[in-house]
Amino acid sequence: MFHKIINFAAVLALACTGVHVAAQGTAEDYRRAFALGEKFSASKVYYSGVRPTWIGGTDSFWYVRNTPEGRVYVLVDAVGKRRAELFGHKALAEALAKSTGRQVDASKLYLDRLDVSRSADSLRFVFAGRNWLYTVSAGRLEDCGAVPARHQRHWMEVDDEKVAAPVASPDGQTQAFVRENNIWVRDVKTGKERQLSIDGTEGNYYSAYIRWSPDGKKVAACKIRPAVKRYVYYVESSPEDQLQPKLHKQEYAKPGDELRFKVPCIFDVTTGESVIPDTGLFSQQYDLWGPDWSADSRSVTFEYNQRGHQVYRVLELSAETGKVRPLIEETSKTYVNYPMRYRYDLADGKHIIWASERDNWNHLYMYDRATGKPAWQITKGEWYVRNVVKVDEKNRWIYFSANGMRKGEDPYFIYYYRIGFDGKGLTCITPDKGMHEAWLSDDARYVVDVYSTLADAPVAVLRDAATGDAVMPLEKADISRLTAEGWKAPEVFKAKGRDGKTDMWGIIMRPTNFDPSKKYPVLEYIYQGPGNQYVPKSFTPYNWYMSAIAELGFIVVMVDGMGTSFRSRSFENMCYKNLKDAGLPDHIAWIKAAAKKYPYMDIDRVGIFGCSAGGQESMTAVLFHPEFYKAAYSACGCHDNRMDKIWWNELWMGYPVGKQYEECSNVVNAHKLTRPLMLVVGELDDNVDPASTMQVVNALVKAGKDFELVVIPGAHHTMGESYGEHKRYDFFVKNLLGKTPPAWSEFK
């Protein structure tokens, strides 16, 4: 009776404040949410999705126009500013139908792996599992055979480098190969073979990836001492092809595991003499890349990533003396951000272009090989080089993308630039406001620029790559069908973070039937962490994780806090050995600022959800910030960083594995749970070990905590798939809206 009185009092209080909640979390809201993906489908956006392919060695390119009538392959001549169909779509469709016995719709042609000849008169592509050659002028279609099956190594697997085809010398007269763990050479004409190395064993063998010196007198390869591999095992409970479950095994190195050791070695093909270096400068390996020969055949270059990632070196091994010397050395008290590394060895053999965060921003430097020191800094300023597109050695220009250079705008917007080797002549070649993606022609005369914002539909334009001036309009997306359906862009919102000074950028998504007189609980979608930024910046008709759930009566938000990338090194380093921070203090400050501006955002009812790192962070939010986050949905989370993949965790959490891993563990801290929690896991998750979720479950059970667990049979790394999506809807409707979700039978 007392419980009923409290509920009545709560309802009465809401009524007195004018809050309307009756129309939230209803079956009608669910139906609208389930239908939103189709309603706001990208297929309703025409003349978008331009992804050009330059035809090698020419100033022509092709792309696909998405028109109301269907897909059209077009050819553009940049010099002549002309556009035409790449081929007769009806004729090719009829030829394919005749050859395959299938119905082929000319308006829906999809030519996989399309390669266009220089003259644009012949096309090679894959269709219906076969290779084809089509001669455009003659209308002749040739079946070139079945596409061979390709074994794809899982990205967790480390290449043992044991199998490779024999490698021919520059003159083609000799082949180098590995037999029984040692390097051999074979005379192509006589077939005579000779063994170069004699010390290779199963436990310390030579890589089959052999590299010839340009003069053909020497070969280089790494000698590899392997380490015992760790494997993760998965039980597939309900396979489609048999009754009994299946056991799956996957290579999966974790933080602290032993790693292999590589030593670059050089052999003289004529004399058999070997050059085996001292390993002092690369003795604590996380990994080693190379070796690559110098143009004069006097040395090889390789890259060394020290375990713990606080030292990174580019090293040179002399083929004459066997001495190793540093060409470039990066050091850090936290980590060298090696995934962002960039290196370009100039043909003069004297200089290297290298990317570094040493001044707190990612910039390009010109290194002198002779001194191993930077000769000068090419780019500089409080902005971030994202990617080098092309180095034009002949004209001494570098083409690159960067963000943060244009003050007053969203600092994450990517623009493209060119700059001289000397650091002069910086020019933006994609000047219109927005998030850009660009494709440069081989001769760097032209660039195809595609740009948009969350609110502004994509525009594609051909530009002069020297000035950024528009040469020819290509496409402007038509979103009239979307807007007719009631589509509105999310709001871009910025507010200060935890320090009260630094702007945090995020988005606010409202339901399509938004009513500012109502009070809305807030849902945060989180994927936060180093290595990237995650809040979308380009035009997106439908956000798979955020759009639909808003329809149930929520304001859904996402923000990039400190600990994410591309603002500055210090901004990202907030995460170091402290992934439990998850940028949450910034997120909380940002949400509070949004609620201050928009009082209909009820920050007494804030929920959070995410997958993978976001799954870890959503649970972390209710463990460490329960005063703010009132419920969490956590899918496939890496809940203890000792259980997750080695590269992510040793880079951001440090090596050796120490107390910081325990401090950040949701398993260790599970006893702190005081808020509703739903854990979701795919039983075949091949990204984050599913045992990580089950260890959280074990800790929660031992601590006597109430929670919900959803296991998706047959699923891999997932937010929950359609079943989990529905469970996520119900979880937040129940725990934030305080309503009983509608029966599932209503949606059959």
N, C-alpha and C positions, 0 to 999 in steps of 0.2 A: 504494500500500500504506500509506504514511504517513497519507494522508487517511482511509482506512478505520479505522485505529487510533484516530485522533482522534475520529471519530464514535462508535466503540464505547466509548471512554473517557467521552464525554459522556453516552451512554445509561446506562452503569454508574453514573456520578455521580448522575444523576437517580434511578435505582433505589435507591441507597443513602440518599438523602434522603427516600425515601417519596413522591416526587412521581409522580402518576399522569397520564400523558399519552395513553395508548393510545386513550381514548374521545373524543378531541377531533379535529375536522377530518375525521371519517369521512363516508362517504356517508349514513349514517343521520342524522348531525348536519345535513348539507345538506338532506335531505328535511324534517327538522323545521323548519329555517329557512325553506325555501320555503313551507311550509304555515302558518306562524305568522300571516301576515296575515289569512287566512280564519279561523283558529282564534280569534284575538282581534279579530275584526271589530267595528266600532262598531255594526253591525246587530244584534248580540247584546245590546246595552244598550238596555233599554226605558225609556220615560218620561224620556228625556234630549233634549238638543238644543232646548230651549225658546227660541224667539226671537220674542217678542211684537211685535205691531204695534198701536199705539194707533189707534183710529178717530178721525179728526180732530174736535176740538171736543167730544168726549164722554169719559166715564169708563169706556168699554168698550174691550176689545182682543181680538184673536184670536191664536191660535198653533196649531201642529200638535203633537198628542200622538202619540208613536211607541209604539204599543201592540203586544203580541204578535199581535194580529189585523190590524195595519196602521196606516196613517196616518189620523188623525182630526182634522179642522179643528174647533176649539172656539171658542166665544164666551164671554167672561167679562164680567160686569157687576160692576165693582169696588164700586159703592155697595151693590148688593143682595147682593153676595158669592155670585153665582150663576154656574154654568157649564153650558153646553149645547152641543150640536152646532151649528155655524154654519149648516149646511144638511143636507139629506138626501143622504147620499153615494151611496146606491144610485140615487136618482132622477136626480141629476146625471150619474152615470156612464152610465146608460142613455141620457140625452139626448145626451151627447157621442158615445157609440157610434153612435147613430142618425144624427147630423149629420156625423160624420167617416168612417163606414164602418169604424172600427177597433174592436178589442176593448178595452174600458176596464174595468179592475179597480177597483171602488169602494174597495178597501182600499189602493190604491196611487196614488190621485189626487195629481197634482202640478199645482197651478194657479200658473203663473208670473205674476209681477207682479200679484198679487192686490190689488185695491183694493175695500174694503168701504164701502158707503154709510153715512151717519150713522145711519140707521134699521136698518142691518144686513139690509135686505130685498133689496138688489141687489148683485151681485158683478160686477166687471169683471176679466178675467184673460186670459192668453195660454195657448192649448193647441194643439198640433199646428201651430204657425206661424200661427195666426189669433187675432184678437181676439174675445172673447165677452162678452155681457151675459147674466147669469142672474138672473131675478126669483125669489126664494126662495119666497114665498108662493104664487105662481101656478105655479111649476115651469116657467117659460117660458125657453127658451134662444134667444138671438139671435146669429147670425153677423154680426160687425161688420167683417169683411174681413180680408184678409191683413196680417200685420205688415210694415210697410215695411222694406226693407233699410237698415241703418244703417252708414254708413262710420265706422269707428273709427280715429281717428288713433293711430298708434303713440306710446307715451308718451315716446319720445325726440324726436319731432317738435315743433318750436316753432311755435306758431300764428302765422302771419304777420298775422292780423287783417285780411285783405283782403276777406273775404266775410262778409256778414251781411245779414239782411233789413232794410228801412227801419224806423227807430225812430219810433214815434208820440209826439207831444208829450203832456203830461199831459191836455190837453183833447181830444186826438184829432184836432185840426184840421190839424195840420202833421206832415209826415214828414221826418226827416233821414236822409241816406244818403251814400254815397261813390260818386263817378263820376270815373274817370280820375285817381285818387289825391287828389281834393279833396272837401271837404264841401259838400253841397248841401242845400237844403230845398225841399219841395214842398207847396203848398196842396192839401189833400185834395179840397175842393169844386171848385176851378177847374182844378186840375192845373198851375197856374203854378209854375215852378221858378226858383230863384235860387241862384247860386253864392256860398258864404261864404268859402272859402279859395281862394287863387289860386297858392300856392307849392308845392303838392304835386307830386312827381315820382316816377318809378319808383324812384329812389334815395333818396327822402326823402318818404314818402307818409303820408297820414292814415289812422288806424285806422278800420275800418268799425264798431267797437264804440263807438258814439256815446251819450252820456248827456245827457238833458235836465235842466235845472234844475227844481226843483219848481214854480217860478212860470211855467215855460214860456217864459221870455224868452231863455234862453241854452242853448247846447250845449257840451259838453266832449268832447274826444277827444285821444288821443296822436298826435303826429307821430313817425313811426318811420324811423330811418335803418338799413336792414338791413345785415347782415354776410354775407360769403361763407360758405356752409354747408359743413361737412365731411360726407362720406358714407363709410359702410363698405359693402363689397361682399362678398357671399357666393355661393359656387357650390354649388348644390344638385345633387349628383352623380347622384342616383338618383330623379328625380321619378316619381310613380306614373302620370302621364298621358302621358309621352313617354319616348323612349329617350335623347335628348340632354339634357345638363345644362342647368340654368337659372341665370341670373345675377340676383341680388337686390341691390337698392340701398336703403340705409336712412340717413336723416339721423342724425348721431351726433356731437355736439360733444364735444371732448376738452379736457383742461386746457390753458390757454394760448391757446385759439382766440379769435379776435376775436368780439365779441358786438354785437348791435344796440343802438341808443341811442334812448331814448324821451323825448319832451318833452310834458307835458300842456299843452293849449291850450284857450282858451275863446273862443267867438264869440257876439256879440249877434245874435240872429236878425233883429231889426228893422233895426238900423243896419249890421250887417255888421262892426262894430268887433271887433278881435281883442285878446286878452290873451295875450302870449307871454312866459313868465317867463325870468329869468336862470337858468342851469343850475348855478350855482356849488355849491349844496348837494346836487346829485345828478349830479355830473360824471363819476364813475368807476363806471359802472353794471355790476353783474352782472345785475340785473333791476329793474324798476319795476312796481308794481301800482297800479291805479286809472286815472283819478281818480273819486272818489265825491263827489256834491254834499252840502253841508250842508242842513239842513232849511229854513234861511232864504234859500237860493240866493245867499249872499254869498261862498262859497268852495268849493273842492274839496279833498279830502284824498287823498293818495297815499302809498305806501310805497316806500322806496328801500333796496335792498340793495347795498352797495358791493362792488366786486370785491375778493376776498380775505376778505370776510365779517367784517371787524373793525369795521365801522361799519354800523349799521342805523338808519334814520330814518323816522318818520312825519311827513310834511310837509303844510303847508297853503298853498294858492295862493289869494290873494285875487282874486276876480272883479272887484273894483273898482279895486285899485291894481296888481295884477300881482306883488305882493311874495310871496316864499316864506319861510315861517318854520318852524322845527322845533316840532312838538308833543311828540314823544318822540324821544330819541336813546339808542341802546345802543352801547357801545364795548367792545372787548376786545383784549387783547394776543395772544390765540389766535384765537378765532372767536366770533361771536354765533350762538347755536344757533337760527337762524331757522326750521328746520322745526318747532320747538316754539312758535313765536310764537302769541299769541292777542290779538285786539283786539276790543273791543265799544264802539261809540260810543253813549253814552246819549242818549235822546230830548231831554234838557234842553239839548243842544247845548253843554254846559259841561264834561262829564267823559268820560273814556275809561277803560275797564278794560283793563289791559295785563298780559301775563305776561312775566316777566324772571327770568334766572338771576343777577342782579347780586350777590346775597348768598350765592352758592354753591349755592343751591337754587332750583328753579323755583317762583315765587310770583306772586300777583296783586297789582297796585297800582292805586290810583285816581289817575288823572292829571287835572290841571286844565288845560283847553285854553287858558285865558287866559295862564297862566304857562309852560306847557310843562314843568312840574315835577310830580313825584308829590305829591299832596296827602297821601296816607297809604298805608301798606302794609296790604292786606286780609288776606292769609294770611302766616304766618311760622312758622319752626321748621325743624328738621333733617329735613325730609321734602320730597316732590316732588309738585307739582300736575301731574297727567297730562292732564286734559282738562276743559274747562268744558262741562257738559251743557246748562245753561239759565241765563239771567239773567232774573229776575223783577223787572222795574223797578217794578211797582206796589207790591209788598210788600217790595222792596229785599233780595232774597235771591239768592245765587248757589249753584247746584248744580254740584258738580264731583267728579272722581275724583282720588285721590292714593294714593301708596304711601310706606311708611316711617314712618308716624305711630305705629304700634303697636309699641312696643319689645319685644324678645324674640321676635318672630315673624319669619318670612321677610320681609325688607324689600321684596321685590318684589310682595307681595300688594297688589292694588288694592282699595280700598274707596271708597264714595261718601259724600259729605258735603254739608251745606249750611252756609252762613255768611252773616251779614248784610253789607251794603255797608260797614258800619263796622268789620268785622273781629270782631264779637262774635257769640255764639250758635252757635259751631261745634258741629255735631252729626253723628255718623256715622249714616247712614240705611240702611246695610247691615252690621249689627253682627256677624253670625256669621263665624267664622274661615274664611278661604279666599281664593281668587282670585275676584273678583266682576265681573260684567257686569250693568249695570242700564239700564232703560228708563223714563223719566219720562213721566207723562201730560202732555198739553198744559197743563192748569191747575195742574200741579205738586202735585196732591193725593195722587197715588199713584205708586209706583214698583214695577216688576217686577224682582226681584232673582234672578239665577241665580249660584250659587257652587259651587265644588268645590276640591279639592286633587288632587295626583297620586294620593293613596290614597283619597280620599273622593269618591264618585260625586256628580254634580250634583244640587243641590236648587234648585227654583224656588218662590218665595214672593212674594205680593203684600203690599206694605208701605205704611204711612202715610209719605209723603215728608217730613213735618215731624219725626216722632219716630223713624222706623225700626222702629216696632212692627209685628209681623206682623198682617196683616188677614185673609189667607186663604192656606192652603197650596195650591200648584198641582201640583207634581210632585216625586217623589223617585225618582231613577234606580234601576232594578233591574239589578244586575250579577251576579245569581246564575248566569246561563249562562256568564259569563266566568270566575268563580271555579271553577265546575265543570270548566272546561277547564284549570285550573291557573294562571290568571292571577294575578300578583302585581305590586303597584305598585313602581316604582323607588324606591330609597332616596334621600331628601333628605339631603345631607351638607354640612356647612359646616366650613371650616378657615381658618386665617390665610393671607393672601397673602404677597407678597414682603417687605412691611414688618414682618411678624410681629405686626401689630396689627389689621389690617382683615379682617373675615370675608368669605370668598368662598363663594358658594352654588352648589352643583351637584347632580347626580344620579348614582347608581350603578345600573347595570342588570346583572343576572345572568342566566345561562341558566336555562331552566325546570327543567333537570335538575342544577342547581347542587349541587356536592359540596364542602364546605369543606375536605376533606382533599386536594383537588387543588390544583395551582398553575395560575393562569390568567394569560396575558398580558393586558395592558391596552390597550384601544383607546379613543382619545379622538375623539369627534365634535366638530369645532370650527366654529362660526360666531361670530366675535368681532369686535366693532368698534363704533364710535360710532353713535348714532342709535336704539339699541334695547337690550333685553336678550333673550337667546335661549333660555336654559334653560326648558323648559316648566314651567308652574305649575298649570295646570288638568288635570282628569282626562283622560287620554289612554289608551284601551285598547291602541293599537298605535302605536309610534313608527316611522315608515317608515324612518328612517335608522339606528336603534339596536337595535330589538327583535330582528330576525331574525339579525343577524350575531353577536349574543351566543350564539346557539344552537350556533355552531361551536366554542365553547370559549373564549370571551373574556369578560372583565369590560369593559363599555362605559360610558364616563363622558362627562359634559359639564359645563362650568362657565363662569360669567360672571366674567371677570377684570377688572382695571382697564383702562379704555379703552372699557367699555360704559356704557350710560346708566342714568339714573333713581336713582342712588345720591347723587351730588352732581356739581357741575360739575368739581371738582378730580379726582374719581374718573374721569370721562370724559376729561378733558383730557390724561391720560397718553398718549393716542394722537396728539396734535397733531404734525404733521410727522414722525410716527414710527410708521406703521402696521406696520412690521416688528416692533415690540414685541409686538403681537397678544395682549397679556395673558399671554404664555407663561410669564414668571417666576412669575405667580400660579398658573397652571394646574399648573406643575411642583410648586410648594410644596403645593398642594391634593392632588394625586395622591400625593405622598410621605406626606402626613398620613393619607390614606385607607389606604395600604398599611401604615402603621405600626399602624393599628387592625385591618386585615384582612390578615394575612400571606399569605393565598392570592393576593393581588394581586402579580404578579411585575413589579416596576418595572425589571427588567433587560431586559424585553421589552415596550416601549411603542410602539404604533403610533398614527398620527393620520390622519384623513381629513376632507374637507370639500369644499364646492362654492361657487363664486363667491368672495366674500371669504374663505370657509373654504377654498377651493381655494388661494388665495394663501397663507393662513396655514399650511396643512398643509405646503406646500413650504418656507415660511419656517422652520418648526419643525425640519426636518432640515438646513437650511442653517446655521442659527445655534445650534441646540441638539442637535447630533448625539450628544452624550454621554448624552442622555436619550431622545430620540425615535429609534427604530431603523428605522422605515419609514413612508412617507407615500403616501397616495392623494389626488391633487389633481385635482378636476374643475372645468372651466370657470373657472379662476382668473384674477383680474385681476393678473397677475404683475408688471406694471409699471404704476404708477398714471398714467403719462403716456399709456397706451394705452386707459384706461378712461373712462367717462362723466364729464363735466365737473363735475356738481353734487356728487357724492360726494367726488371727489378734491380739488377746490379748497377745499371746506369743511374737510376733515380734514387735507389735506396742505399747504394754503396756496397763496397766489398772491403773486408770480409763480412759475412753475415753476422750481425751483432744484435745488441739489445734493441736497436731502433726497429728491427723487424717485429719484435714482440710488442713494442709500444704502439705500432701501427696496425696490429692484427685485430680484426673483428672477432676472431676465435678467442683470443686472450681476453678481449674486452666484452665478450658476449653477455657476461653477467650484469652489465650495466643497462641492459635493455629495459625500458619502461613504456615504450610506445608500440602500437600495432606494427607488425612486420610480416610481409609475405616474401618468402624466398622461392625463387624459381630456378630450375636447372634443366638443361637438356642432357639426357643420359649419355649422349655421344659427343659432348662438347670437346672439340679437338683444339680449342684455343686456350681456355682456362680449365685446368683439371677439375672435373666435377667433384672430386673429393674435397676441394676447397669449400664448396657449399655444404657438403655432408659433415665436415668437421665443425662448421658453425652450428649445424643442426645438433650435433653431439654435445657441443658446449652449452647450447641453449637448453637442451633436455636435462643435462646435469645440473644446470642452474635453476631448473624448475620454471622456465619462462614459457609464456604462451606465445605462439606464433603460428603461421600457416606455411605449408610447404607444398609446392607444385612441381612434380617431376614430369617432363614431357618425353615420353618414349620415342626413340628414333631421332630426336632433335639434336642438333649440334649447338653452336654458339648462338644464342637466341634471346630476344626480349620476352619470348613466350609463345610465339606464333599465334594463330587465331584463337586457340583455346586460352593461352595465357593472357592475350589481349582482353578477352572477356572477363577473366579473373581479375585483371588489373582494374577494369572499370568498376566491377562489383566491390573490390577492396576499398577504393577511395569513396565510392558512393556511400558505403556503409560507415566508414571511419571518419570521413570529413563532412559529408552531407548529413550524416546521422539517419539515413533512410535504409529501409530494406530494399535491396535491388529487385527488379522485376524478375519473375521466373524465366529460366532459359527457354522453357517451352513456348513462350510468347514470340520467339524469334525463329522458330523452325519454318 
